[in-house]
């Protein structure tokens, strides 16, 4: 059984934390990929396209013969068929929170794996997140905490915004940015079963 290291094509500390939680060793290699959404592109197509593009970009930068797979993910918060990115400023962040208040939105996360042989696998996670009604003062306090500024949709489920969420249908880790079930399935498809050793992933 040969130990392996997974390359994570993301600088997201949340994705690193999720992999560590699952006992999956990873080294970070940040992908430089344009993240613009194509006109009329469906959210599920968008996140899967970007996840694959990030994984392929990092794979192309690795030394020839490097046996370790590259994992990448991309997440989109969607409401009223509109993808909400990271807030541009306070006004934008407050507008996002107001829009999510008292409503259900969807979080799409695409995850992709590219092996040393160039073989590609991808999976999609879709979750429904319902916010309770939010008051303007608590939205302002949440923005002032600094937590939502760098997060798609203007909130982080793993932080203070957990207090806003009335119901979640789907994947908690997917809403965080890396669905662990789908990630494990991708690894298994490529011959890696991380559940055989919780301290160190092994290649079958």
FENFEN-V391849 format. One record per pair of residues at least 4 apart in sequence whose C-alpha atoms are under 6 Angstrom apart, sorted by sequence separation. I is the first residue (numbers start at 0). J is the second residue. D is the distance in Angstrom with one decimal. If there is no record, write none. Layout:
# FENFEN-V391849
i: <I	I>
j: <J	J>
d: <D	D>
This chain:
# FENFEN-V391849
i: <19	44	77	87	113	114	137	150	156	173	187	196	18	77	86	113	155	156	172	173	186	187	76	77	86	113	147	172	76	112	147	193	112	111	111	110	191	110	191	109	190	109	54	108	54	108	54	107	53	107	6	7	10	106	4	5	6	7	8	9	106	4	6	7	8	50	105	8	50	105	30	50	104	104	103	78	103	30	46	77	102	77	102	76	101	76	100	101	75	101	75	100	131	74	100	130	74	130	131	73	129	130	73	129	72	129	72	71	128	71	127	70	127	70	126	69	126	69	126	68	8	68	66	50	50	51	50	92	5	7	8	47	86	4	5	6	7	8	46	85	85	85	84	85	86	84	106	83	76	74	14	22	22	23	3	2	1	1>
j: <23	48	81	91	117	118	141	154	160	177	191	200	23	82	91	118	160	161	177	178	191	192	82	83	92	119	153	178	83	119	154	200	120	120	121	121	202	122	203	122	203	123	69	123	70	124	71	124	71	125	25	26	29	125	24	25	26	27	28	29	126	25	27	28	29	71	126	30	72	127	53	73	127	128	128	104	129	57	73	104	129	105	130	105	130	106	130	131	106	132	107	132	163	107	133	163	108	164	165	108	164	165	109	165	109	166	110	110	167	111	167	111	168	112	168	112	169	113	170	113	54	114	115	109	110	111	111	153	67	69	70	109	148	67	68	69	70	71	109	149	150	151	151	152	153	152	174	152	152	176	177	197	198	200	201	201	201	202>
d: <5.6	5.9	5.4	5.8	5.8	5.3	6.0	5.8	5.5	4.8	4.7	5.8	5.1	4.5	5.3	5.6	5.8	5.1	5.6	3.8	5.0	5.1	5.6	6.0	4.9	4.6	4.6	4.8	5.4	5.7	4.6	4.5	5.3	5.7	4.2	5.6	4.7	5.4	5.7	5.9	5.8	4.6	5.6	5.9	5.8	5.2	5.1	5.8	6.0	4.7	5.4	5.9	5.8	5.7	5.6	4.5	4.9	4.8	5.0	5.0	5.2	5.5	5.8	5.9	4.9	5.1	5.5	5.5	4.6	4.5	5.3	5.3	5.8	5.4	5.4	5.0	4.1	5.7	5.1	5.9	5.6	5.2	5.6	6.0	5.1	4.6	5.6	4.5	5.7	4.0	5.2	4.8	5.8	5.6	5.3	5.5	4.2	4.6	5.6	5.5	5.8	5.4	5.4	5.6	5.4	5.1	4.2	5.7	4.7	5.3	5.9	5.8	5.0	4.6	5.6	5.5	4.3	5.2	5.9	5.7	6.0	4.4	5.2	6.0	5.7	5.3	5.5	5.6	5.8	5.9	6.0	4.6	6.0	5.9	5.6	4.6	5.0	4.9	4.9	5.7	5.2	4.3	4.6	6.0	5.9	5.6	6.0	5.0	5.4	5.8	5.8	5.3	5.7	5.9	6.0	4.9	5.8	5.5>
